[in-house]
C-alpha cells in the first residue's frame, strides 16, 4: 500500500477507536513519526494531506529540512514538525528555532535553556512535558513525583514556554492492553496537576503508537504518534546523523 493509503487506513482506525470511546475524531491528532525516513518520504506524506510530523533527532531533522525546502518550496511552511526524542540540554538553542514544538521536555534544566532562548527573541514555544512511568533505562522523562514542581515552575517563571500537556512512552508489550495502565496514569497525573496548580491548563495528552493507539484513545489521548503503520518498517536515513 502507498503512504496515502496507509494514512487513510490509520485515520479510519482512529475514527473507529473514537467511536468506541464516544469521542469526537476531531479531538485526536495524528502525528506521522518520520524518524529514519528521508525527505522524499516526508514529502509524499505531506502531499497526501499530512501536516503534523515528529522527529527524534535534531541533526537528522536539520538535514531533511534543508532538502524539503527544495522539494516542497514555499509549501514547506505548512509542515509542523515536533521534536519527540530526548533533547540534550546543549542543543536546546537550535531546537527552539528549527522545531514547531518540543514534546519531550523532561527536566528543569532543559526547560530553562529553552526558555532563555525564547525569551531573548520574544518567542513562545509550545512544549509537552515527558513523564517516565516505567523503570526501563531506555525511557526518558521526569518522574511523576517531580512533575508538579516542574509544571509550576514553567507556568510561573518561564514566559518563553507554553506548556500544553504531557507525553509518555509506555513499555512495549505485544498485547496493547498492557499499555493501558500507563496511559490511564498519565491522564490521572494531568488531572491532578490541573486541579492542584491554579491557572494551569493541559489540554494535550500525547500517547499511543502504531500498535496501541486505540487503547490510548480510549484513555484520553489527544495525539497519537504513528510511524510504521504509515511508512512501513524503519530504515536508516543517514549513518552520520547519530548524535
N, C-alpha and C positions, 0 to 999 in steps of 0.2 A: 504494500500500500504506500501511497505517496504521503509526504508530510501533511499536505492539505487534507487528505482522507483521514490520517491519524488524528489531526486536530479536530475534525468533525466528530470522530468517534469518541474522543475524550470529552468533548463538550456535551455530547449526548449522555455519556455516563455521569457527568457532573449533574446534568439536569435530572437524571433518574434518581441519583442519590439525594438531591434536594427535594424531589417529590416525596421520597420515602420519609424524609425528615421533616416534611411540611415547611420547607424553607423556599424562599424565592431564589431561583438560579442567578438572578442579577446581583445577589449579595455574596456570591462566591467567585473570586477572580481566578483565572488560570494563568499561572506563570510557567513559561516554557524554559526549562533549565538547559541552557545551551553550552555548558562547560564541556570542553574537549572537542566540540564541533566547530568547524571552520566558518568563516563569514558567509560563504555561499549558502550554507545550510540555514544560518540565521536569516539571510535574505529571503530564502524560499519560504520559511515560516511567516516572515513579515508580509510577503506578497499574498499569503493565504489568509491574511487578516489578523495575525497575532501581533500584539504590540508590547506586551509585558514579558520580559525575559529575566533570567537570573544567571549570574556567573559566580564562580568560586574564587577566581584569582584575578587580582588587579592587573598583572602584567599580561595575562592572556587576553583580557578584555581590551587593553590598550592596543594590542596588535590588531584585533578584529575591528575595533572602532575605526582605525585609520583606513582599513580596506573597505569597510562598509560605507564610508563617505564616498568612495569611488563607485561602488556597486549601486547604492541607492540614491546618491545625490542628495538633494535637499530633503527628501523623504526621511532620511536618517533621523531627523529631528523629532519624528513621531515615535521613535523607538524608546521605550522606557526600560532601562537596564538597572537592575538592583544587584548589589553585592550580597550574596547569601553565604559566602565562605568566611572562614576565620580571617580577621583583619589584624595584621601585626601593627602595633602602635606606631612604628616608624614609617608606615605607609599611609597614615591617615590623611596627610595633606593632599596627596594625589587622589585618594579615594573620594574625598569630599568634592572634588572637581569632576571626575570622569563618570561617576555613577549618579543616577537619578535619586537613589536612596540607598541606605546601608541597613540591611535587615539582620545583621549579625553583631551588634554591639554587645559585648559580653563583660565589660569591666568599666570601672570609673576612669581608668587611665585612657582607654580608647575613647570614651565619651568626651573627656576633657580635651583631648587633642583634636577631635573632630570639631568640637565647639569652638576652640580657639581659632581654627582656620576659618570657619564660617562667620564668626563674629567680626573678624578682621575685614572681610569683604562684604558684610551685610547680607549674607545668605542664610536662609533657614533650610536645613537638610532634614527630610523625613527619615526617621530611623525606627527599627524594631529592636527590642532587647531580646537577645537569645538566652534561653534558660536551659540549664542542664538538669535533666531529671533522671538520668541513668548514671551508673557508675563506670561506664565504658571510658577508657582513657582516650579513645579516639574522638569522643564527643566534646564539643566546646559549649560554653555558656556559663552564665552566672548561677550560683546555687540559689535555690528558692528562698533560703533564709536571708540572703543578702539582697534579694530583688527589690523589696520595698524601699530600702535605703537608696539604691541606685536610681530608682524611678523618681523618688522625691527630690534627689539632688539634681537630676536633669530638669525636672519641671520647674524647680525654684531658682536654679542657679545658671542654667545654660540657655541663653536666648538664641543661639545659633542652631539648636536642635529642636525638632518637633517629634516627640516620641509618640508613635501611632499605635503601638501594640507590642505583642510578644511573638516569638518564634521558637520552635524547638524541633529536634530530630530524635525520634524515639529509637530504641534498639531495634535492629531488624529481626523480624520473625516471619516465617513462611505464612503463618496464619495472620491476616490483617487484624483480627480481633486482639492479638497480643499487644497491639499498639494503643488500644482504646483507653486503658488506664492512664497512659501518659498524656494523651490528648485531653482527657477529662480533667486531669490535674492541672494542665496549663490553663484551661478555661477557668477553673476554680481560683487559681492564683491571680488571673486577670481580674476576676470579680472581687476578690479580696482586696487587691490593690486599689481598685477604683472606689471601693467602699471606705477604705482607710485614708486615702490621700485626697484632700479637698482640691477640687479643680482638675483632677486627673481624668482624662478620657482615653480609653484604649480600645478603639473600635475594631482593630485588626488582630486576628489570630492566624499566623502563617504556620500551617501544619498539614501534613498529608502529602504523600508522594505517589508515584505511579501505581504501586501495589496496594496502598491502604487509604487512598484519599476519600473513598466512600465512607469509611468509618470516621475519618477526620471531619467530614462534613456533618455527619450525624452528631458529632461532639462540639460543633460550633465553628469549625474552620471558616475563615473568610478569604483565604488564599491557599490554593493547592499548588505545590511545586512539582511539575511533571517533566521528566526528561525522556527516559527510554520508551515510554508509550507514544511519544511524539516522534523522536528522532531515531529510535532503534538502539541496538547495542552500542555502548560507548566506544569511541575511538580515541586516539591521542592527537590533539591538534598540532602541537609543536613540542618536541622534546626540550627545547631550550626555554620553554615557558615556566619550568619549575622555579618556584621561589624559595 
